Amino acid sequence: MNRLWQWPAAALRNAGRVSLFLLQVLAQCLPALRHPREVMLQVYNSGARSLIIIMLCGLFVGMVLGLQGYDLLQRFGSESSLGVAAALGLIKELGPVVTALLFAGRAGTSLTSEIGLMRATDQLTAMEMMAVDPVRRVVAPRFLGGIIAVPLLTAIFNCIGIFGAQLVGVGLMGVESGSFWSQMQGAVQLGDVNEGLIKSICFGVACSLMAVYEGFHTEPTAAGVGLATTRTVVSSAVLILVIDYMLTAAFL
Amino acid sequence: MNRSDLLVEVRDLDYAVDGRAIFKGLNLQAERGRITAIMGPSGTGKTTLLRLLMGAIHPQGGSVRFFGAEVPQLGRAALYGLRRRVGMLFQNGALLTDLSVFENVAFPLREHLRLPEPLLRRLVLMKLQAVGLRGAATLMPSSLSGGMARRVALARAIVMDPEVIIYDEPFVGLDPISMGVVVRLIQSLNQTLGITSLVVSHDVREISAIAHQTYLLSEGAVVAAGTPDSLRATAAPVVEQFMNGLPDGPVPFHYPAPDYHQQLLRDPA
């Protein structure tokens, strides 16, 4: 019976630790914004450097959506709505989720291992001894950088995805270009875009938080850094999908 | 001796981790303007003592006073205020790997003060000149040797003109030339700038050459204190073993273990 309680107790304890750390980071976000260059550097590091993989994946996700959407819609004879299907699928769901998952794998892991190695080589302790708060100097700019980068990457992912769907749907399967775009323009509402935007901001917070949390609390060994990186990907992915369900349910 | 001359005062310090006592009633003090050495075999908690001094961890009992303030009772702001008056040299340098040598030394200045760039540049170059590495200002920490990294870290430790510098094992892993350089730097910083120095080390020869006051720690307490010469003349077995580097003595060569023959015979081959 005792053992039965151990797992949920540990999970709850972890959730508490992460929440406390979030408060600690949030308190340092404003001071960190006083050095905008540092934040901009992190947007570049985690955002701009993920651009290629995001664009490539966006293209292929869009192309697959074009094929599958065409196959599905032509059974009802409504293949002209392919534009709407692809755009809504991307903007509301696939764009934010896939971008966040890719971000966790590409940028989240490198944030974790970077901060973890700083922990392992005493750099964070050295900062504390120089009376510099490492949460403000190291963690907060990276956290903010991630929050700014994820929605931007999502927007790019969506655009390229829609382009990919158009490439396949119009170019390959012969959907009429005019109806593809005009139906999309008519059916996609601002609310849909907002839904995707809010999702991507929440995912950005979740990914960045898990990445900096795991990095900051890395056990200072080589194995510890590896373990922390793995945990970042796993916990980010789970968190993204859980949050996605809750937000989708809330928006319906 | 005037009380205000005592920069560091540790009294009846008790500290334990997971029920294992690291310090039991430790007493030591460091005077202003002098080089105080804390020696002892590896694993006696020398680095732990530094962490207690800097307020990174809290003792279970006793008093730790730094600049006359009771360190464990300081709030975060006061603690950071204290740390700004202290430079610390880490065992491995702990340079920030994403910044160049110049920016590493400039780091505390940029974080704490708002200096005009030309002044900041001049200050940093002066400190780098003092450790002989002005020419290495544009290098990244990854391309420095161990000795150079430690000198850069020393330049960073003195850039805020601290009253005290704490050295954590400054000689570990250095070749004889770098070691000599670091010894001379510690001494000249103390003599020319009057910086109080607290050196934690187990390199008896190097530290004996420069320390004014030496404490020898073993098993959680000070077993001998005095000038290096008086320490060398002490007849206590543990002091003799440490000062002369004998492999076995009061500090045993073997970690506690069950009987050797018994264990070999019992284990299946």
Chai-1 contact restraints between the chains, C-beta under 6 A:
chainA,res_idxA,chainB,res_idxB,connection_type,confidence,min_distance_angstrom,max_distance_angstrom,comment,restraint_id
A,D122,B,F90,contact,1.0,0.0,6.0,A-B,restraint_1
A,D122,B,A94,contact,1.0,0.0,6.0,A-B,restraint_2
A,Q123,B,A94,contact,1.0,0.0,6.0,A-B,restraint_3
A,Q123,B,L96,contact,1.0,0.0,6.0,A-B,restraint_4
A,A126,B,F90,contact,1.0,0.0,6.0,A-B,restraint_5
A,A126,B,A94,contact,1.0,0.0,6.0,A-B,restraint_6
A,M129,B,M54,contact,1.0,0.0,6.0,A-B,restraint_7
A,M129,B,R83,contact,1.0,0.0,6.0,A-B,restraint_8
A,M129,B,M88,contact,1.0,0.0,6.0,A-B,restraint_9
A,M130,B,P108,contact,1.0,0.0,6.0,A-B,restraint_10
A,A131,B,Y80,contact,1.0,0.0,6.0,A-B,restraint_11
A,A131,B,R83,contact,1.0,0.0,6.0,A-B,restraint_12
A,A131,B,R84,contact,1.0,0.0,6.0,A-B,restraint_13
A,V132,B,E111,contact,1.0,0.0,6.0,A-B,restraint_14
